[in-house]
Amino acid sequence: MILMIDNFDSFTYNLVQYLGELGAELQVFRNDAITLDQIAEMKPAGIVISPGPGRPEDAGLTIPIIERFAGKIPILGVCLGHQAMGAAFGGVVARAPELMHGKISQIHHDGNGLFQGVENPFSATRYHSLIIAEDSLPACFEITARSEHGLIMGIRHREFVLEGVQFHPESIMTAAGKVILKNFLQMCTPGSAIRTAPQNTDSKNTQPAEMNLQSPPAQSGITDTKKSAPATFAAKTANSTTIQIALQQVLEQVDLDRQQAYSVMSEIMSGAATPAQIAALLIALRMKGERAQEVAGFAQAMRDKAAPVRTQRPHPIDMCGTGGDNKGTFNISTVASFVVAGGGVAVAKHGNRSVSSKSGSADVLEALGINLNLTADHMGQCLDEVGMAFLFAPVLHSATKHAIAPRKEIGARTVFNILGPLTNPAGVKRQVLGVYDRRLMRLMAEVLAELGAEHALVVHSEDGLDEISVHGPTRVIEVKHGNLAERTLTPKDFGFTQLYYESLSGGNAGDNAGIALRVLNGEPGVARDVVLANAACGFWVAGKAKDVAEGIALAQQSIDSGAALAKLETLRRRTHEFKKPN
């Protein structure tokens, strides 16, 4: 009997299915539903520790199982289970150079143990954000496999029947997966040849000359960004465009890596992709589910193709959302941007006209007298001289015109609906980003981390706003130098003790401009308080405030001193001083 330790992961049952097809009898227990003594009493022939979310030390009995039964029962660790093996013997589990979600890598191996009879190299699917740090790998382990860029993909204990793999052998795109699992089942049989065979530590006959498994290549620390596509797709590349290859891959439920996504978006924006290809890819991505590295690749391509807004200001921020929450609120983040700018923070407000609501940020600013007909250079001058600029998306992202018609014809949300806040042409590294759906929060936070955000907040309120709410709790994921932390902000965190029943609804551009002016003129009420809460978060990500409580004080001062209103008047006047572009 093989004991499967389930780390609360859907991949567990793919492993169970594969092992069952290979003839194994299995019992499955979650990592908190069995004791070490119960395992000892069961006397399993082998133990498989499944993939799972989070870190090994947070995975219930995973590490204690390895500590108790290593050397007594053969153990296979997959992904999280592999990392747990390193951690159990004193290794460090660290952040991987790149988030890996369904990416295909070429795996080079030593041909022994799990890899006996396996093609070298072979394609395997990877889903992980953590990895065993090589400089911490305990001496009792040898490295059995690496990615094409030298990252550890497999380890083997030098004395015990104990092996781990970072990739997913149960994935359909890991062609050698069943062979690897069959080899483990053979290891669980006392006296089997594969279990007792001497290990060939130099593996001269099985590993490529250029891949030394026991020492990393000179560039092993580089980000593993360019992966090989599965052979079935690679064979089609000769007569296919980038977007055709990507479409074939996505239709097979295989994620694009960041470089592929970048190349696809570049092809779209160059006009080389047809409307049918664009529409097909967008729908296929929506059906598969967009991954962080895909969205990051698309966003980086859009950033690189955008007209750059250059500024001398050291750390401008952006405050904007995806839109689409269908709540009909007034333009909260736009008004909050003036409050933050009034407090001395440079704000590069990126936005557009309304798509789903009555008034987008561009519409309300135009109603407030801001001239939108500026060049990228004019916007940069506003940012330098005024401390605030409105970056009108259609002017700066003209290359996205090729996707407009397919998006309209589809009539459904696609990845383009979330790319706007990720593609600020001023290159902001600090921002408050609201999302219309809580399920998007983690994705957007991971994308910001991939794109190098210094400090950002991804927010969605429990009453459905893509803003900070004063009607109830707001879910927040803080992104800071690659690290993600989840928290909840309540109205009390901002100093609001009363319950609000008034609506935050707005109207057309003129109506919302009126609300903005009343708030900036100091009128009390729910509109002022929701602007204060969002501005407080702006001060926080900018580093002007240490927390939201300090941010609230700065926001109140900006409004009550007249600085926020003065910032609006200064920007309005400056935007009308430029000559009309040709």
NUKOLTOR-281157 format. One record per residue (C-alpha): residue number from 0; residue in three letters; y, x negated, z. Coordinates in steps of 0.1 Angstrom, whole numbers, padded with zeros to 4 digits. Example, Ala and Ser with C-alpha at 12.3 -4.5 7.8 and 13.67 -1.06 7.14 Angstrom:
BEGIN
[0,ALA,[-0045,-0123,0078]]
[1,SER,[-0011,-0137,0071]]
! end
This chain:
BEGIN
[0,MET,[0000,0000,0000]]
[1,ILE,[0035,-0012,-0009]]
[2,LEU,[0063,-0002,0015]]
[3,MET,[0096,0005,-0002]]
[4,ILE,[0127,0002,0020]]
[5,ASP,[0154,0025,0005]]
[6,ASN,[0189,0013,0010]]
[7,PHE,[0203,0048,0001]]
[8,ASP,[0204,0040,-0036]]
[9,SER,[0193,0060,-0066]]
[10,PHE,[0178,0029,-0082]]
[11,THR,[0151,0030,-0055]]
[12,TYR,[0133,0057,-0073]]
[13,ASN,[0133,0039,-0106]]
[14,LEU,[0116,0010,-0087]]
[15,VAL,[0091,0035,-0072]]
[16,GLN,[0084,0050,-0107]]
[17,TYR,[0078,0015,-0123]]
[18,LEU,[0056,0003,-0095]]
[19,GLY,[0036,0036,-0095]]
[20,GLU,[0031,0032,-0133]]
[21,LEU,[0017,-0002,-0125]]
[22,GLY,[-0009,0013,-0102]]
[23,ALA,[0007,0007,-0068]]
[24,GLU,[0004,0031,-0039]]
[25,LEU,[0038,0034,-0023]]
[26,GLN,[0054,0048,0009]]
[27,VAL,[0092,0050,0009]]
[28,PHE,[0114,0049,0040]]
[29,ARG,[0152,0047,0043]]
[30,ASN,[0165,0017,0062]]
[31,ASP,[0172,0037,0093]]
[32,ALA,[0141,0059,0093]]
[33,ILE,[0114,0034,0104]]
[34,THR,[0110,0008,0131]]
[35,LEU,[0097,-0027,0129]]
[36,ASP,[0067,-0018,0150]]
[37,GLN,[0059,0011,0128]]
[38,ILE,[0059,-0013,0098]]
[39,ALA,[0036,-0037,0116]]
[40,GLU,[0012,-0008,0123]]
[41,MET,[0012,0003,0087]]
[42,LYS,[0001,-0032,0075]]
[43,PRO,[0015,-0029,0040]]
[44,ALA,[0003,-0053,0014]]
[45,GLY,[0039,-0060,0003]]
[46,ILE,[0074,-0049,0010]]
[47,VAL,[0101,-0041,-0015]]
[48,ILE,[0137,-0040,-0004]]
[49,SER,[0158,-0019,-0027]]
[50,PRO,[0193,-0022,-0041]]
[51,GLY,[0221,-0004,-0023]]
[52,PRO,[0258,-0001,-0016]]
[53,GLY,[0278,-0023,0007]]
[54,ARG,[0268,-0055,0024]]
[55,PRO,[0233,-0066,0037]]
[56,GLU,[0244,-0066,0074]]
[57,ASP,[0253,-0030,0071]]
[58,ALA,[0220,-0019,0056]]
[59,GLY,[0201,-0007,0086]]
[60,LEU,[0169,-0027,0093]]
[61,THR,[0170,-0046,0060]]
[62,ILE,[0177,-0080,0075]]
[63,PRO,[0156,-0075,0107]]
[64,ILE,[0126,-0066,0084]]
[65,ILE,[0130,-0099,0065]]
[66,GLU,[0133,-0118,0098]]
[67,ARG,[0102,-0102,0113]]
[68,PHE,[0078,-0101,0084]]
[69,ALA,[0088,-0132,0062]]
[70,GLY,[0057,-0154,0060]]
[71,LYS,[0034,-0125,0072]]
[72,ILE,[0038,-0100,0043]]
[73,PRO,[0050,-0107,0007]]
[74,ILE,[0085,-0094,0002]]
[75,LEU,[0106,-0087,-0029]]
[76,GLY,[0143,-0082,-0026]]
[77,VAL,[0163,-0065,-0054]]
[78,CYS,[0201,-0069,-0056]]
[79,LEU,[0211,-0060,-0021]]
[80,GLY,[0176,-0069,-0010]]
[81,HIS,[0180,-0103,-0027]]
[82,GLN,[0213,-0109,-0009]]
[83,ALA,[0198,-0099,0024]]
[84,MET,[0172,-0126,0020]]
[85,GLY,[0199,-0152,0018]]
[86,ALA,[0217,-0137,0048]]
[87,ALA,[0186,-0135,0069]]
[88,PHE,[0181,-0172,0067]]
[89,GLY,[0218,-0181,0073]]
[90,GLY,[0233,-0179,0038]]
[91,VAL,[0267,-0164,0031]]
[92,VAL,[0271,-0133,0009]]
[93,ALA,[0304,-0136,-0009]]
[94,ARG,[0324,-0117,-0035]]
[95,ALA,[0311,-0123,-0071]]
[96,PRO,[0335,-0138,-0097]]
[97,GLU,[0334,-0104,-0114]]
[98,LEU,[0324,-0068,-0106]]
[99,MET,[0292,-0062,-0125]]
[100,HIS,[0284,-0025,-0133]]
[101,GLY,[0257,-0022,-0159]]
[102,LYS,[0264,-0055,-0176]]
[103,ILE,[0238,-0073,-0196]]
[104,SER,[0232,-0110,-0189]]
[105,GLN,[0209,-0136,-0202]]
[106,ILE,[0187,-0148,-0174]]
[107,HIS,[0173,-0184,-0174]]
[108,HIS,[0143,-0189,-0151]]
[109,ASP,[0117,-0214,-0140]]
[110,GLY,[0087,-0196,-0153]]
[111,ASN,[0069,-0194,-0119]]
[112,GLY,[0062,-0167,-0094]]
[113,LEU,[0080,-0135,-0105]]
[114,PHE,[0088,-0150,-0138]]
[115,GLN,[0053,-0161,-0149]]
[116,GLY,[0048,-0150,-0185]]
[117,VAL,[0084,-0139,-0189]]
[118,GLU,[0104,-0148,-0220]]
[119,ASN,[0130,-0174,-0213]]
[120,PRO,[0158,-0165,-0213]]
[121,PHE,[0156,-0127,-0212]]
[122,SER,[0182,-0099,-0210]]
[123,ALA,[0187,-0081,-0177]]
[124,THR,[0210,-0055,-0163]]
[125,ARG,[0233,-0064,-0134]]
[126,TYR,[0251,-0040,-0109]]
[127,HIS,[0268,-0059,-0081]]
[128,SER,[0300,-0071,-0067]]
[129,LEU,[0285,-0096,-0042]]
[130,ILE,[0264,-0127,-0046]]
[131,ILE,[0248,-0154,-0025]]
[132,ALA,[0273,-0183,-0022]]
[133,GLU,[0254,-0213,-0037]]
[134,ASP,[0269,-0238,-0013]]
[135,SER,[0255,-0218,0016]]
[136,LEU,[0220,-0213,0002]]
[137,PRO,[0195,-0222,0030]]
[138,ALA,[0174,-0253,0022]]
[139,CYS,[0142,-0232,0026]]
[140,PHE,[0150,-0215,-0007]]
[141,GLU,[0149,-0228,-0043]]
[142,ILE,[0168,-0212,-0071]]
[143,THR,[0145,-0196,-0096]]
[144,ALA,[0169,-0180,-0121]]
[145,ARG,[0206,-0182,-0132]]
[146,SER,[0229,-0162,-0155]]
[147,GLU,[0241,-0179,-0186]]
[148,HIS,[0271,-0191,-0167]]
[149,GLY,[0251,-0206,-0138]]
[150,LEU,[0253,-0179,-0112]]
[151,ILE,[0223,-0174,-0089]]
[152,MET,[0201,-0146,-0102]]
[153,GLY,[0168,-0154,-0083]]
[154,ILE,[0156,-0173,-0052]]
[155,ARG,[0122,-0181,-0038]]
[156,HIS,[0112,-0193,-0003]]
[157,ARG,[0096,-0227,-0004]]
[158,GLU,[0068,-0217,0020]]
[159,PHE,[0065,-0179,0022]]
[160,VAL,[0058,-0153,-0004]]
[161,LEU,[0094,-0142,-0005]]
[162,GLU,[0114,-0138,-0037]]
[163,GLY,[0146,-0121,-0046]]
[164,VAL,[0164,-0112,-0078]]
[165,GLN,[0201,-0103,-0082]]
[166,PHE,[0195,-0083,-0114]]
[167,HIS,[0177,-0049,-0117]]
[168,PRO,[0141,-0052,-0130]]
[169,GLU,[0138,-0014,-0129]]
[170,SER,[0166,-0009,-0155]]
[171,ILE,[0156,0002,-0189]]
[172,MET,[0177,-0026,-0204]]
[173,THR,[0157,-0053,-0185]]
[174,ALA,[0129,-0057,-0210]]
[175,ALA,[0109,-0080,-0187]]
[176,GLY,[0113,-0057,-0157]]
[177,LYS,[0077,-0044,-0156]]
[178,VAL,[0062,-0079,-0160]]
[179,ILE,[0083,-0091,-0131]]
[180,LEU,[0072,-0062,-0109]]
[181,LYS,[0036,-0066,-0120]]
[182,ASN,[0038,-0103,-0109]]
[183,PHE,[0050,-0092,-0075]]
[184,LEU,[0021,-0068,-0071]]
[185,GLN,[-0003,-0097,-0080]]
[186,MET,[0015,-0118,-0053]]
[187,CYS,[0005,-0091,-0028]]
[188,THR,[-0032,-0097,-0035]]
[189,PRO,[-0045,-0125,-0012]]
[190,GLY,[-0060,-0154,-0032]]
[191,SER,[-0044,-0143,-0065]]
[192,ALA,[-0037,-0171,-0090]]
[193,ILE,[0000,-0163,-0092]]
[194,ARG,[0003,-0164,-0054]]
[195,THR,[-0015,-0197,-0049]]
[196,ALA,[-0004,-0215,-0081]]
[197,PRO,[0016,-0247,-0073]]
[198,GLN,[0053,-0244,-0081]]
[199,ASN,[0066,-0265,-0110]]
[200,THR,[0099,-0275,-0095]]
[201,ASP,[0113,-0292,-0126]]
[202,SER,[0099,-0265,-0149]]
[203,LYS,[0103,-0287,-0180]]
[204,ASN,[0082,-0265,-0201]]
[205,THR,[0098,-0232,-0193]]
[206,GLN,[0135,-0236,-0189]]
[207,PRO,[0160,-0246,-0216]]
[208,ALA,[0172,-0282,-0215]]
[209,GLU,[0208,-0272,-0209]]
[210,MET,[0200,-0250,-0178]]
[211,ASN,[0192,-0269,-0146]]
[212,LEU,[0183,-0242,-0121]]
[213,GLN,[0186,-0263,-0090]]
[214,SER,[0221,-0276,-0097]]
[215,PRO,[0250,-0255,-0111]]
[216,PRO,[0265,-0265,-0144]]
[217,ALA,[0300,-0279,-0143]]
[218,GLN,[0316,-0245,-0150]]
[219,SER,[0293,-0224,-0127]]
[220,GLY,[0323,-0211,-0108]]
[221,ILE,[0340,-0195,-0138]]
[222,THR,[0342,-0158,-0141]]
[223,ASP,[0312,-0145,-0159]]
[224,THR,[0331,-0124,-0184]]
[225,LYS,[0314,-0127,-0217]]
[226,LYS,[0279,-0113,-0217]]
[227,SER,[0254,-0110,-0244]]
[228,ALA,[0246,-0075,-0257]]
[229,PRO,[0210,-0063,-0258]]
[230,ALA,[0190,-0076,-0288]]
[231,THR,[0188,-0041,-0303]]
[232,PHE,[0226,-0040,-0305]]
[233,ALA,[0231,-0077,-0315]]
[234,ALA,[0209,-0072,-0345]]
[235,LYS,[0234,-0046,-0358]]
[236,THR,[0265,-0068,-0355]]
[237,ALA,[0265,-0084,-0390]]
[238,ASN,[0278,-0053,-0408]]
[239,SER,[0294,-0034,-0379]]
[240,THR,[0329,-0034,-0365]]
[241,THR,[0336,-0040,-0329]]
[242,ILE,[0341,-0003,-0321]]
[243,GLN,[0308,0006,-0340]]
[244,ILE,[0289,-0019,-0319]]
[245,ALA,[0305,-0006,-0287]]
[246,LEU,[0297,0030,-0296]]
[247,GLN,[0261,0022,-0302]]
[248,GLN,[0259,0005,-0269]]
[249,VAL,[0277,0033,-0249]]
[250,LEU,[0255,0060,-0265]]
[251,GLU,[0225,0041,-0250]]
[252,GLN,[0242,0044,-0216]]
[253,VAL,[0249,0006,-0215]]
[254,ASP,[0283,-0004,-0201]]
[255,LEU,[0307,-0025,-0220]]
[256,ASP,[0318,-0058,-0203]]
[257,ARG,[0355,-0065,-0199]]
[258,GLN,[0358,-0087,-0230]]
[259,GLN,[0340,-0060,-0252]]
[260,ALA,[0364,-0034,-0239]]
[261,TYR,[0394,-0056,-0245]]
[262,SER,[0382,-0062,-0281]]
[263,VAL,[0376,-0025,-0287]]
[264,MET,[0411,-0015,-0275]]
[265,SER,[0426,-0043,-0296]]
[266,GLU,[0408,-0029,-0326]]
[267,ILE,[0421,0006,-0319]]
[268,MET,[0457,-0005,-0314]]
[269,SER,[0456,-0026,-0346]]
[270,GLY,[0448,0005,-0366]]
[271,ALA,[0414,-0009,-0377]]
[272,ALA,[0394,0019,-0361]]
[273,THR,[0391,0053,-0377]]
[274,PRO,[0401,0085,-0359]]
[275,ALA,[0364,0096,-0359]]
[276,GLN,[0353,0063,-0343]]
[277,ILE,[0380,0065,-0317]]
[278,ALA,[0371,0101,-0308]]
[279,ALA,[0334,0094,-0307]]
[280,LEU,[0339,0064,-0284]]
[281,LEU,[0362,0082,-0260]]
[282,ILE,[0337,0111,-0256]]
[283,ALA,[0307,0087,-0253]]
[284,LEU,[0326,0068,-0225]]
[285,ARG,[0334,0101,-0208]]
[286,MET,[0298,0112,-0209]]
[287,LYS,[0285,0078,-0196]]
[288,GLY,[0312,0074,-0171]]
[289,GLU,[0339,0047,-0174]]
[290,ARG,[0333,0016,-0153]]
[291,ALA,[0359,-0007,-0137]]
[292,GLN,[0354,-0036,-0161]]
[293,GLU,[0357,-0013,-0191]]
[294,VAL,[0390,0002,-0179]]
[295,ALA,[0403,-0032,-0169]]
[296,GLY,[0396,-0045,-0204]]
[297,PHE,[0413,-0015,-0220]]
[298,ALA,[0443,-0019,-0197]]
[299,GLN,[0446,-0056,-0203]]
[300,ALA,[0446,-0051,-0241]]
[301,MET,[0473,-0025,-0237]]
[302,ARG,[0494,-0048,-0215]]
[303,ASP,[0491,-0076,-0240]]
[304,LYS,[0501,-0053,-0270]]
[305,ALA,[0530,-0038,-0251]]
[306,ALA,[0566,-0049,-0256]]
[307,PRO,[0571,-0070,-0225]]
[308,VAL,[0599,-0061,-0200]]
[309,ARG,[0610,-0095,-0187]]
[310,THR,[0628,-0098,-0153]]
[311,GLN,[0640,-0124,-0129]]
[312,ARG,[0631,-0102,-0100]]
[313,PRO,[0602,-0118,-0081]]
[314,HIS,[0581,-0088,-0070]]
[315,PRO,[0590,-0056,-0088]]
[316,ILE,[0568,-0026,-0078]]
[317,ASP,[0558,0006,-0096]]
[318,MET,[0554,0041,-0082]]
[319,CYS,[0536,0065,-0105]]
[320,GLY,[0505,0086,-0108]]
[321,THR,[0480,0097,-0134]]
[322,GLY,[0495,0132,-0134]]
[323,GLY,[0471,0161,-0142]]
[324,ASP,[0468,0174,-0106]]
[325,ASN,[0480,0208,-0119]]
[326,LYS,[0500,0214,-0087]]
[327,GLY,[0534,0219,-0104]]
[328,THR,[0553,0198,-0079]]
[329,PHE,[0587,0183,-0085]]
[330,ASN,[0588,0146,-0095]]
[331,ILE,[0581,0131,-0061]]
[332,SER,[0574,0095,-0070]]
[333,THR,[0604,0094,-0093]]
[334,VAL,[0628,0104,-0066]]
[335,ALA,[0610,0081,-0041]]
[336,SER,[0616,0052,-0066]]
[337,PHE,[0653,0056,-0061]]
[338,VAL,[0649,0056,-0024]]
[339,VAL,[0629,0023,-0025]]
[340,ALA,[0653,0007,-0049]]
[341,GLY,[0682,0018,-0027]]
[342,GLY,[0664,-0002,0001]]
[343,GLY,[0666,-0034,-0019]]
[344,VAL,[0632,-0034,-0036]]
[345,ALA,[0631,-0039,-0074]]
[346,VAL,[0614,-0009,-0090]]
[347,ALA,[0600,-0009,-0126]]
[348,LYS,[0592,0028,-0129]]
[349,HIS,[0568,0033,-0157]]
[350,GLY,[0565,0068,-0172]]
[351,ASN,[0566,0093,-0200]]
[352,ARG,[0575,0128,-0209]]
[353,SER,[0555,0158,-0196]]
[354,VAL,[0520,0162,-0209]]
[355,SER,[0505,0188,-0186]]
[356,SER,[0534,0198,-0163]]
[357,LYS,[0569,0213,-0170]]
[358,SER,[0587,0181,-0163]]
[359,GLY,[0575,0144,-0166]]
[360,SER,[0594,0115,-0151]]
[361,ALA,[0612,0109,-0184]]
[362,ASP,[0623,0146,-0186]]
[363,VAL,[0638,0147,-0151]]
[364,LEU,[0656,0113,-0155]]
[365,GLU,[0670,0125,-0188]]
[366,ALA,[0683,0156,-0170]]
[367,LEU,[0698,0133,-0144]]
[368,GLY,[0718,0116,-0171]]
[369,ILE,[0697,0085,-0176]]
[370,ASN,[0697,0071,-0212]]
[371,LEU,[0661,0067,-0223]]
[372,ASN,[0669,0052,-0257]]
[373,LEU,[0667,0016,-0246]]
[374,THR,[0649,-0015,-0258]]
[375,ALA,[0625,-0036,-0237]]
[376,ASP,[0653,-0062,-0233]]
[377,HIS,[0677,-0035,-0221]]
[378,MET,[0651,-0023,-0195]]
[379,GLY,[0647,-0059,-0183]]
[380,GLN,[0685,-0062,-0179]]
[381,CYS,[0686,-0030,-0159]]
[382,LEU,[0658,-0043,-0136]]
[383,ASP,[0677,-0076,-0131]]
[384,GLU,[0712,-0061,-0127]]
[385,VAL,[0706,-0028,-0110]]
[386,GLY,[0673,-0034,-0093]]
[387,MET,[0657,-0005,-0110]]
[388,ALA,[0646,0004,-0146]]
[389,PHE,[0627,0032,-0162]]
[390,LEU,[0601,0019,-0186]]
[391,PHE,[0597,0046,-0212]]
[392,ALA,[0561,0043,-0223]]
[393,PRO,[0565,0055,-0260]]
[394,VAL,[0590,0027,-0266]]
[395,LEU,[0569,0000,-0251]]
[396,HIS,[0534,0011,-0261]]
[397,SER,[0539,0019,-0298]]
[398,ALA,[0505,0005,-0307]]
[399,THR,[0487,0034,-0290]]
[400,LYS,[0500,0057,-0317]]
[401,HIS,[0466,0053,-0335]]
[402,ALA,[0449,0072,-0306]]
[403,ILE,[0473,0101,-0304]]
[404,ALA,[0457,0123,-0331]]
[405,PRO,[0421,0118,-0319]]
[406,ARG,[0431,0125,-0283]]
[407,LYS,[0449,0157,-0293]]
[408,GLU,[0420,0169,-0314]]
[409,ILE,[0395,0162,-0286]]
[410,GLY,[0416,0183,-0262]]
[411,ALA,[0398,0168,-0231]]
[412,ARG,[0406,0142,-0206]]
[413,THR,[0396,0107,-0217]]
[414,VAL,[0401,0071,-0204]]
[415,PHE,[0436,0072,-0218]]
[416,ASN,[0446,0097,-0192]]
[417,ILE,[0442,0071,-0165]]
[418,LEU,[0455,0040,-0184]]
[419,GLY,[0492,0047,-0181]]
[420,PRO,[0497,0036,-0145]]
[421,LEU,[0476,0005,-0151]]
[422,THR,[0496,-0008,-0181]]
[423,ASN,[0531,-0014,-0167]]
[424,PRO,[0549,-0038,-0192]]
[425,ALA,[0568,-0055,-0165]]
[426,GLY,[0535,-0070,-0152]]
[427,VAL,[0539,-0055,-0117]]
[428,LYS,[0513,-0067,-0092]]
[429,ARG,[0523,-0042,-0064]]
[430,GLN,[0523,-0005,-0068]]
[431,VAL,[0515,0030,-0054]]
[432,LEU,[0492,0048,-0078]]
[433,GLY,[0483,0084,-0074]]
[434,VAL,[0452,0100,-0090]]
[435,TYR,[0445,0136,-0098]]
[436,ASP,[0408,0135,-0087]]
[437,ARG,[0395,0119,-0056]]
[438,ARG,[0364,0107,-0075]]
[439,LEU,[0387,0083,-0095]]
[440,MET,[0400,0065,-0064]]
[441,ARG,[0374,0038,-0062]]
[442,LEU,[0374,0032,-0099]]
[443,MET,[0411,0028,-0101]]
[444,ALA,[0411,0005,-0070]]
[445,GLU,[0384,-0017,-0085]]
[446,VAL,[0404,-0019,-0118]]
[447,LEU,[0435,-0029,-0099]]
[448,ALA,[0415,-0056,-0082]]
[449,GLU,[0401,-0068,-0115]]
[450,LEU,[0437,-0070,-0129]]
[451,GLY,[0449,-0091,-0101]]
[452,ALA,[0469,-0067,-0080]]
[453,GLU,[0485,-0084,-0050]]
[454,HIS,[0491,-0052,-0030]]
[455,ALA,[0485,-0016,-0042]]
[456,LEU,[0476,0018,-0028]]
[457,VAL,[0455,0043,-0047]]
[458,VAL,[0462,0077,-0032]]
[459,HIS,[0450,0113,-0034]]
[460,SER,[0458,0140,-0009]]
[461,GLU,[0433,0165,0005]]
[462,ASP,[0455,0193,-0008]]
[463,GLY,[0450,0179,-0043]]
[464,LEU,[0482,0159,-0050]]
[465,ASP,[0484,0126,-0069]]
[466,GLU,[0510,0117,-0042]]
[467,ILE,[0512,0112,-0004]]
[468,SER,[0512,0147,0011]]
[469,VAL,[0530,0161,0042]]
[470,HIS,[0508,0192,0042]]
[471,GLY,[0477,0173,0053]]
[472,PRO,[0457,0141,0052]]
[473,THR,[0459,0117,0022]]
[474,ARG,[0430,0094,0013]]
[475,VAL,[0441,0059,0005]]
[476,ILE,[0423,0028,-0008]]
[477,GLU,[0444,-0003,-0002]]
[478,VAL,[0439,-0032,-0026]]
[479,LYS,[0451,-0065,-0014]]
[480,HIS,[0443,-0098,-0032]]
[481,GLY,[0409,-0085,-0044]]
[482,ASN,[0399,-0068,-0012]]
[483,LEU,[0395,-0030,-0009]]
[484,ALA,[0400,-0010,0024]]
[485,GLU,[0398,0027,0027]]
[486,ARG,[0419,0047,0052]]
[487,THR,[0434,0081,0058]]
[488,LEU,[0471,0087,0063]]
[489,THR,[0482,0119,0081]]
[490,PRO,[0517,0134,0084]]
[491,LYS,[0518,0121,0120]]
[492,ASP,[0515,0085,0107]]
[493,PHE,[0549,0091,0091]]
[494,GLY,[0564,0106,0122]]
[495,PHE,[0562,0142,0110]]
[496,THR,[0549,0165,0138]]
[497,GLN,[0558,0200,0124]]
[498,LEU,[0535,0219,0101]]
[499,TYR,[0549,0225,0067]]
[500,TYR,[0543,0258,0049]]
[501,GLU,[0570,0254,0023]]
[502,SER,[0559,0247,-0013]]
[503,LEU,[0566,0214,-0031]]
[504,SER,[0567,0233,-0064]]
[505,GLY,[0592,0223,-0090]]
[506,GLY,[0602,0238,-0123]]
[507,ASN,[0616,0225,-0155]]
[508,ALA,[0635,0193,-0159]]
[509,GLY,[0668,0208,-0148]]
[510,ASP,[0652,0224,-0117]]
[511,ASN,[0636,0192,-0107]]
[512,ALA,[0668,0172,-0113]]
[513,GLY,[0685,0196,-0088]]
[514,ILE,[0658,0190,-0062]]
[515,ALA,[0662,0152,-0067]]
[516,LEU,[0700,0154,-0062]]
[517,ARG,[0696,0175,-0030]]
[518,VAL,[0671,0151,-0016]]
[519,LEU,[0692,0120,-0024]]
[520,ASN,[0723,0138,-0009]]
[521,GLY,[0704,0140,0024]]
[522,GLU,[0694,0177,0025]]
[523,PRO,[0667,0181,0051]]
[524,GLY,[0634,0199,0045]]
[525,VAL,[0599,0194,0031]]
[526,ALA,[0611,0179,-0002]]
[527,ARG,[0630,0152,0017]]
[528,ASP,[0601,0144,0039]]
[529,VAL,[0575,0141,0011]]
[530,VAL,[0599,0117,-0007]]
[531,LEU,[0603,0097,0025]]
[532,ALA,[0565,0094,0030]]
[533,ASN,[0560,0082,-0006]]
[534,ALA,[0589,0058,-0004]]
[535,ALA,[0575,0044,0029]]
[536,CYS,[0544,0034,0010]]
[537,GLY,[0566,0018,-0016]]
[538,PHE,[0583,-0003,0010]]
[539,TRP,[0549,-0012,0024]]
[540,VAL,[0533,-0025,-0008]]
[541,ALA,[0565,-0043,-0016]]
[542,GLY,[0562,-0063,0017]]
[543,LYS,[0596,-0049,0029]]
[544,ALA,[0578,-0030,0057]]
[545,LYS,[0548,-0041,0077]]
[546,ASP,[0535,-0005,0078]]
[547,VAL,[0544,0031,0069]]
[548,ALA,[0562,0037,0102]]
[549,GLU,[0586,0009,0094]]
[550,GLY,[0587,0021,0058]]
[551,ILE,[0599,0055,0069]]
[552,ALA,[0628,0040,0088]]
[553,LEU,[0639,0021,0057]]
[554,ALA,[0635,0052,0035]]
[555,GLN,[0657,0073,0059]]
[556,GLN,[0683,0046,0059]]
[557,SER,[0683,0044,0021]]
[558,ILE,[0690,0081,0018]]
[559,ASP,[0713,0086,0048]]
[560,SER,[0735,0056,0039]]
[561,GLY,[0740,0069,0003]]
[562,ALA,[0723,0038,-0011]]
[563,ALA,[0696,0058,-0029]]
[564,LEU,[0721,0081,-0046]]
[565,ALA,[0743,0051,-0055]]
[566,LYS,[0713,0035,-0072]]
[567,LEU,[0709,0066,-0094]]
[568,GLU,[0745,0065,-0103]]
[569,THR,[0745,0028,-0111]]
[570,LEU,[0714,0031,-0133]]
[571,ARG,[0728,0061,-0151]]
[572,ARG,[0761,0042,-0159]]
[573,ARG,[0744,0010,-0169]]
[574,THR,[0720,0027,-0193]]
[575,HIS,[0749,0042,-0212]]
[576,GLU,[0766,0008,-0216]]
[577,PHE,[0741,-0006,-0240]]
[578,LYS,[0746,-0003,-0278]]
[579,LYS,[0723,0022,-0294]]
[580,PRO,[0693,0003,-0308]]
[581,ASN,[0688,0004,-0346]]
! end
